[in-house]
């Protein structure tokens, strides 16, 4: 089956042997192969002698264990039973699931696997994760790189968009390879995941970029004079002074230096069941390759959760990026990252949300800037409705005097347009309880 076909030492930190004598409830990440589509769920098993109790997501489960064989039934929200038979070996369940087939009112049998997850005990703490592999897609079909809990402070690192690490070695395929996925304990579909970016630090002394102008920003007249552009350009990063300079500057830029401002171009969760894995160069409601330069240290990003554990990815570090990422590559580099997550109650999110000390922002992402503007405007009105109880007429008056539109990116398949509101402009409004 497609999901989780590779196991190795890299995943040893999240798997544990699940022996019949285990006293505490066990948490498993289950993948059911429904005609080639991997459907994921959290399986909870609590053994009472040979009897099993627990749940498949929110469905109540009962069953029994005989040696390494497990048999259980989960009842869905409509009272319909789903039956499972499995064999357990080395922290992995393999077996089949008997599901109702709603198309013809019959039943269908599907293969499934499940990985035992080791949920850390005790209060949240500091966790260090040194990635051994990276992903070029946002997907729930990979085993978790690490299980984290809300409140844990996670220290990790990213590689650059070309797959090059902090030592200058190629560690992954180019195309914005991501660190992760991080399984967030307790996260379920419908929740909102708040990702707090606590620290972003340069961990090498150079960044790579291009010369040239992205196609969406290229006029016909400029295009006629742009033959030969698109060449690699290297920047030297002075971590002591926080400045970036061209390694081989043309004469007119020999004294040009700019202050670095590290940011994450990529931050996203796994898309919903039925959606294929999304390219690490793409973007959507789930986040992805957003390339918005406000996603830096101190920012909080809010994303909807579609899959068990959210399956959070991050990557595509930049030392600096101007609005629009008009050179196609910004100052691409690797970063040391510290972040934490928080789970918030379910609410619809039409687009990714970003909060900084002084602004709230939504990110509209679409095939054109016109459509991105529509997406951002609707998403901000949704936010004002949810937090302040404003109707569209009232929200439009706020936007008319306070909206700040910025081009986030022109370089990807989607254009990104950010709509921000200064928090000071909202200070006279009463928030909903």
C-alpha positions as CSV (number, residue, x, y, z in Angstrom):
1,X,0.0,0.0,0.0
2,X,1.1,3.6,-0.6
3,X,1.3,5.0,2.9
4,X,4.4,4.3,5.1
5,X,6.1,1.8,2.9
6,X,9.6,2.6,4.3
7,X,10.6,2.1,7.9
8,X,14.1,2.7,9.3
9,X,16.2,3.9,12.2
10,X,15.2,7.5,11.5
11,X,11.7,6.7,13.0
12,X,13.0,4.8,16.0
13,X,12.3,7.8,18.3
14,X,8.6,7.6,17.7
15,X,8.0,3.8,17.7
16,X,8.0,1.5,20.7
17,X,7.4,-2.2,21.1
18,X,3.8,-2.8,22.1
19,X,3.7,-5.9,24.2
20,X,0.6,-7.4,25.7
21,X,1.8,-6.5,29.2
22,X,1.7,-2.7,28.4
23,X,-0.5,-1.1,31.1
24,X,-1.0,2.4,29.7
25,X,-3.3,3.1,26.8
26,X,-1.4,3.0,23.5
27,X,-1.6,5.5,20.6
28,X,-1.3,4.4,17.1
29,X,-1.3,6.2,13.8
30,X,-3.4,4.1,11.4
31,X,-3.5,4.3,7.6
32,X,-6.3,2.5,5.7
33,X,-5.8,1.9,2.0
34,X,-9.2,2.8,0.5
35,X,-8.7,1.9,-3.2
36,X,-5.3,3.4,-3.3
37,X,-6.1,6.4,-1.1
38,X,-4.5,6.5,2.3
39,X,-7.1,7.5,5.0
40,X,-5.4,8.2,8.4
41,X,-6.8,8.0,11.9
42,X,-5.6,7.9,15.5
43,X,-6.2,4.5,17.1
44,X,-6.3,4.3,20.9
45,X,-6.0,0.9,22.5
46,X,-6.4,0.2,26.2
47,X,-5.9,-3.5,27.1
48,X,-7.8,-4.9,30.1
49,X,-6.4,-8.5,30.2
50,X,-7.4,-9.9,26.8
51,X,-10.1,-7.3,26.3
52,X,-9.5,-4.1,24.3
53,X,-11.2,-0.8,24.7
54,X,-10.4,2.5,23.0
55,X,-11.3,4.6,19.9
56,X,-10.7,5.2,16.2
57,X,-10.6,8.9,16.2
58,X,-14.0,9.6,17.9
59,X,-15.5,6.2,17.3
60,X,-15.8,4.0,20.3
61,X,-13.9,0.7,20.0
62,X,-14.2,-2.7,21.7
63,X,-12.3,-5.9,20.9
64,X,-9.9,-8.6,22.1
65,X,-6.3,-9.7,21.9
66,X,-5.0,-13.2,21.5
67,X,-1.2,-13.2,21.5
68,X,-0.1,-11.0,18.6
69,X,-3.5,-11.1,17.0
70,X,-6.0,-8.2,17.6
71,X,-9.7,-8.0,16.6
72,X,-11.9,-5.0,17.3
73,X,-14.9,-3.1,16.2
74,X,-15.4,0.7,16.1
75,X,-18.9,2.2,15.9
76,X,-19.1,5.4,13.8
77,X,-21.3,8.4,14.4
78,X,-24.2,6.8,12.5
79,X,-24.1,3.6,14.6
80,X,-22.4,1.6,11.8
81,X,-19.7,-0.9,12.8
82,X,-16.2,-0.9,11.2
83,X,-14.4,-4.2,11.9
84,X,-10.6,-4.7,12.1
85,X,-8.3,-7.7,12.3
86,X,-4.5,-7.2,12.7
87,X,-1.2,-8.8,13.6
88,X,1.2,-6.9,15.8
89,X,5.0,-7.0,15.3
90,X,7.7,-4.5,16.5
91,X,5.5,-1.6,17.0
92,X,3.5,-2.0,13.7
93,X,0.0,-3.4,13.1
94,X,-0.9,-4.9,9.8
95,X,-4.2,-6.3,8.8
96,X,-7.5,-5.5,7.2
97,X,-10.5,-3.3,7.9
98,X,-14.1,-4.2,6.9
99,X,-15.9,-0.9,6.1
100,X,-19.4,-0.1,4.8
101,X,-19.4,0.8,1.1
102,X,-21.9,3.6,0.9
103,X,-22.1,3.5,-2.9
104,X,-23.9,0.1,-3.0
105,X,-24.9,-0.5,0.6
106,X,-22.5,-3.4,0.7
107,X,-19.2,-3.8,2.6
108,X,-15.6,-3.6,1.4
109,X,-12.3,-4.9,2.9
110,X,-9.3,-2.6,2.9
111,X,-5.7,-3.3,4.0
112,X,-4.4,-1.1,6.8
113,X,-1.2,-0.5,8.8
114,X,-0.6,1.3,12.1
115,X,2.5,2.7,13.8
116,X,2.8,2.9,17.5
117,X,3.4,6.5,18.6
118,X,5.3,7.2,21.8
119,X,3.6,10.3,23.4
120,X,6.0,11.9,25.8
121,X,4.9,12.0,29.4
122,X,5.0,14.9,31.9
123,X,4.7,18.6,31.2
124,X,5.8,20.2,27.9
125,X,9.6,20.7,27.6
126,X,12.4,21.4,25.1
127,X,12.8,18.9,22.3
128,X,15.7,18.8,19.8
129,X,15.2,17.2,16.4
130,X,18.1,16.7,14.0
131,X,16.5,15.8,10.6
132,X,17.9,12.7,8.8
133,X,15.5,13.1,5.8
134,X,13.4,15.8,4.2
135,X,10.1,15.9,2.2
136,X,9.4,17.5,-1.1
137,X,5.7,17.2,-0.5
138,X,3.2,18.2,2.1
139,X,1.5,14.9,2.9
140,X,0.1,12.7,5.6
141,X,1.5,9.6,3.9
142,X,4.9,9.8,5.6
143,X,5.6,8.4,9.1
144,X,6.0,11.2,11.6
145,X,9.6,12.5,12.0
146,X,8.8,13.4,15.6
147,X,5.8,13.4,18.0
148,X,5.4,16.8,19.7
149,X,2.9,18.2,22.2
150,X,1.3,21.6,22.4
151,X,3.7,23.7,24.5
152,X,6.9,21.8,23.6
153,X,9.7,24.1,22.4
154,X,11.1,22.3,19.3
155,X,14.7,23.1,18.2
156,X,15.5,21.9,14.7
157,X,17.0,23.0,11.4
158,X,16.1,23.5,7.8
159,X,18.0,23.2,4.6
160,X,17.8,25.6,1.7
161,X,15.4,25.4,-1.3
162,X,18.1,23.6,-3.3
163,X,18.5,20.9,-0.7
164,X,21.8,22.1,0.6
165,X,22.5,21.9,4.4
166,X,24.4,24.1,6.8
167,X,27.7,22.3,5.9
168,X,27.2,23.1,2.2
169,X,26.3,19.4,1.4
170,X,23.4,18.3,-0.7
171,X,21.0,16.6,1.7
172,X,17.8,16.4,-0.4
173,X,16.3,16.9,-3.8
174,X,16.0,20.6,-4.8
175,X,12.5,22.1,-4.7
176,X,12.0,23.5,-1.2
177,X,12.6,20.2,0.8
178,X,10.8,20.4,4.2
179,X,11.8,19.3,7.7
180,X,9.1,17.1,9.2
181,X,6.4,16.0,9.4
182,X,5.8,16.8,13.1
183,X,2.9,14.9,14.6
184,X,1.1,17.2,17.1
185,X,-0.4,15.0,19.8
186,X,-4.1,15.7,20.2
187,X,-4.5,17.6,16.9
188,X,-7.6,16.4,14.9
189,X,-9.3,17.5,11.8
190,X,-11.2,20.8,12.3
191,X,-8.8,22.2,14.9
192,X,-6.7,25.3,14.3
193,X,-3.0,24.9,14.8
194,X,-1.1,28.0,16.0
195,X,2.6,27.8,15.1
196,X,4.7,30.2,17.2
197,X,8.0,31.0,15.6
198,X,10.2,31.6,18.5
199,X,13.7,31.9,16.9
200,X,15.2,31.8,13.4
201,X,19.0,31.9,13.2
202,X,21.4,31.8,10.3
203,X,23.6,28.7,10.5
204,X,25.9,29.3,7.5
205,X,27.8,32.2,5.9
206,X,26.2,32.3,2.5
207,X,22.9,32.4,0.6
208,X,22.1,31.8,-3.1
209,X,19.8,33.9,-5.3
210,X,19.3,34.8,-9.0
211,X,19.3,37.9,-11.0
212,X,16.2,38.7,-13.1
213,X,12.5,39.4,-12.6
214,X,9.7,37.0,-12.0
215,X,7.3,36.6,-15.0
216,X,4.3,38.2,-13.2
217,X,6.4,41.4,-12.8
218,X,8.0,41.4,-16.2
219,X,6.8,44.0,-18.7
220,X,7.2,43.4,-22.4
221,X,9.8,46.2,-22.6
222,X,11.8,44.8,-19.8
223,X,11.6,41.3,-21.2
224,X,13.2,42.5,-24.5
225,X,16.2,43.7,-22.4
226,X,16.4,40.7,-20.1
227,X,18.2,38.1,-22.2
228,X,20.7,36.3,-20.1
229,X,19.1,37.0,-16.8
230,X,18.4,34.2,-14.3
231,X,22.0,33.5,-13.4
232,X,23.0,32.3,-9.9
233,X,24.2,34.9,-7.5
234,X,25.9,34.3,-4.2
235,X,25.6,36.5,-1.1
236,X,28.0,36.4,1.8
237,X,26.2,36.5,5.2
238,X,28.1,38.3,8.0
239,X,26.4,36.7,11.1
240,X,28.3,39.0,13.4
241,X,27.0,42.2,11.9
242,X,23.8,40.8,10.4
243,X,24.6,42.1,6.9
244,X,24.5,40.4,3.5
245,X,26.8,41.4,0.7
246,X,27.2,40.2,-2.9
247,X,30.2,37.8,-3.2
248,X,31.2,39.1,-6.6
249,X,29.4,42.5,-6.9
250,X,29.4,44.6,-10.1
251,X,31.2,47.9,-9.7
252,X,28.0,49.9,-8.9
253,X,27.0,47.5,-6.1
254,X,30.4,46.9,-4.6
255,X,29.4,48.8,-1.4
256,X,25.9,47.5,-1.3
257,X,24.9,45.7,2.0
258,X,21.5,44.9,3.4
259,X,20.5,43.7,6.9
260,X,19.3,40.1,7.0
261,X,15.9,39.2,8.2
262,X,15.5,35.4,8.4
263,X,12.1,34.0,7.4
264,X,10.5,30.6,6.5
265,X,9.3,30.4,2.9
266,X,7.6,27.1,3.6
267,X,5.3,26.2,6.5
268,X,2.3,23.9,6.1
269,X,0.3,21.0,7.3
270,X,-0.9,17.9,5.4
271,X,-3.9,18.5,3.2
272,X,-7.2,16.7,3.6
273,X,-8.1,13.1,2.7
274,X,-8.8,12.9,-1.0
275,X,-6.2,15.4,-1.9
276,X,-2.9,14.1,-3.4
277,X,0.4,15.1,-1.7
278,X,1.0,18.7,-2.5
279,X,4.4,19.9,-3.9
280,X,6.7,21.7,-1.5
281,X,6.6,24.5,-4.1
282,X,2.8,24.9,-3.9
283,X,0.5,26.6,-1.5
284,X,-3.1,26.6,-0.4
285,X,-5.4,26.8,2.7
286,X,-3.0,24.3,4.4
287,X,-0.1,26.8,4.1
288,X,2.8,25.5,2.0
289,X,5.3,27.6,0.0
290,X,3.8,30.9,1.1
291,X,7.0,32.9,0.7
292,X,5.7,35.8,2.9
293,X,8.5,37.7,4.5
294,X,6.5,38.4,7.7
295,X,6.7,34.7,8.6
296,X,9.8,35.3,10.7
297,X,10.9,35.3,14.4
298,X,8.1,36.3,16.7
299,X,5.3,35.6,14.2
300,X,2.4,33.2,14.8
301,X,0.9,31.4,11.9
302,X,-2.6,29.9,12.1
303,X,-3.5,26.9,9.9
304,X,-6.5,24.6,9.7
305,X,-5.9,21.0,10.7
306,X,-7.1,18.4,8.2
307,X,-5.3,15.2,9.3
308,X,-4.7,13.4,12.6
309,X,-1.7,15.1,14.3
310,X,-1.8,17.9,11.7
311,X,1.5,16.7,10.2
312,X,3.4,20.0,10.3
313,X,6.3,20.7,7.9
314,X,8.7,23.7,7.7
315,X,11.5,24.8,5.4
316,X,12.7,27.0,2.5
317,X,14.7,29.3,4.8
318,X,15.6,32.8,3.5
319,X,18.2,35.2,5.0
320,X,16.2,38.0,3.4
321,X,13.3,38.4,0.9
322,X,11.7,41.5,-0.6
323,X,8.0,41.7,-1.2
324,X,7.1,39.4,-4.1
325,X,10.3,37.4,-4.2
326,X,10.8,39.0,-7.6
327,X,14.1,37.3,-8.4
328,X,12.4,33.9,-8.2
329,X,14.9,32.9,-5.5
330,X,15.3,35.2,-2.5
331,X,18.5,34.9,-0.4
332,X,18.1,31.1,0.0
333,X,19.9,29.6,3.0
334,X,19.6,27.1,5.8
335,X,18.4,28.0,9.3
336,X,18.3,26.9,12.9
337,X,14.6,27.1,14.0
338,X,12.8,27.1,17.4
339,X,9.0,26.8,17.4
340,X,6.1,25.7,19.5
341,X,2.5,24.9,18.7
342,X,-0.8,25.5,20.3
343,X,-4.2,23.9,19.5
344,X,-7.2,26.2,19.2
345,X,-10.9,25.3,19.0
346,X,-12.4,24.5,15.6
347,X,-13.3,27.5,13.4
348,X,-13.4,27.9,9.6
349,X,-10.2,29.4,8.1
350,X,-10.6,30.5,4.5
351,X,-6.8,31.3,4.3
352,X,-3.6,31.1,6.4
353,X,-3.5,33.7,9.1
354,X,-0.4,35.4,10.4
355,X,-0.1,37.5,13.6
356,X,2.8,39.7,14.6
357,X,3.2,42.1,17.5
358,X,1.4,44.9,15.7
359,X,-0.6,43.4,12.8
360,X,-3.0,40.6,11.8
361,X,-2.7,39.4,8.3
362,X,-4.4,36.9,6.0
363,X,-2.7,35.5,2.9
364,X,-4.7,35.1,-0.3
365,X,-3.1,32.6,-2.7
366,X,-4.5,32.1,-6.2
367,X,-3.4,31.8,-9.8
368,X,-3.7,35.6,-10.3
369,X,-3.3,38.7,-8.1
370,X,-6.9,39.6,-8.8
371,X,-8.1,36.2,-7.4
372,X,-5.6,36.4,-4.5
373,X,-7.0,39.9,-3.6
374,X,-10.5,38.4,-3.5
375,X,-9.4,35.5,-1.4
376,X,-7.5,37.8,1.1
377,X,-10.4,40.2,1.4
378,X,-12.9,37.5,2.1
379,X,-10.6,35.8,4.6
380,X,-10.1,39.0,6.5
381,X,-13.8,39.8,6.7
382,X,-14.2,36.2,8.0
383,X,-11.7,36.9,10.7
384,X,-13.4,40.2,11.7
385,X,-16.8,38.4,11.8
386,X,-15.4,35.6,14.0
387,X,-13.4,37.8,16.5
388,X,-15.5,40.9,16.6
389,X,-19.0,39.9,15.4
390,X,-18.9,42.3,12.6
391,X,-21.2,41.8,9.6
392,X,-19.8,42.3,6.0
393,X,-21.0,45.9,5.9
394,X,-19.3,46.8,9.2
395,X,-16.1,44.9,8.2
396,X,-16.0,46.6,4.9
397,X,-15.8,50.0,6.7
398,X,-12.8,48.8,8.7
399,X,-11.0,47.7,5.5
400,X,-11.9,50.9,3.7
401,X,-9.9,52.9,6.2
402,X,-7.3,50.5,7.5
403,X,-6.5,47.8,4.9
404,X,-2.9,47.3,3.9
405,X,-2.3,45.1,0.8
406,X,1.1,43.8,0.0
407,X,2.3,41.4,-2.6
408,X,3.7,38.4,-0.8
409,X,5.0,36.4,-3.7
410,X,5.0,36.5,-7.5
411,X,7.4,33.6,-8.0
412,X,5.3,30.5,-7.4
413,X,2.4,28.7,-9.2
414,X,0.2,30.8,-7.0
415,X,0.5,34.6,-6.5
416,X,0.3,35.6,-2.9
417,X,-1.3,38.8,-1.6
418,X,-1.2,39.7,2.1
419,X,-4.0,41.8,3.6
420,X,-3.0,43.3,7.0
421,X,-4.7,45.4,9.7
422,X,-2.7,47.4,12.3
423,X,-4.0,46.2,15.7
424,X,-4.1,49.8,16.8
425,X,-6.9,50.4,14.3
426,X,-8.9,47.6,16.0
427,X,-8.4,48.8,19.6
428,X,-11.8,50.5,19.8
429,X,-13.7,47.3,18.9
430,X,-15.1,44.9,21.5
431,X,-13.9,41.3,20.9
432,X,-16.5,38.5,21.1
433,X,-16.3,36.5,24.3
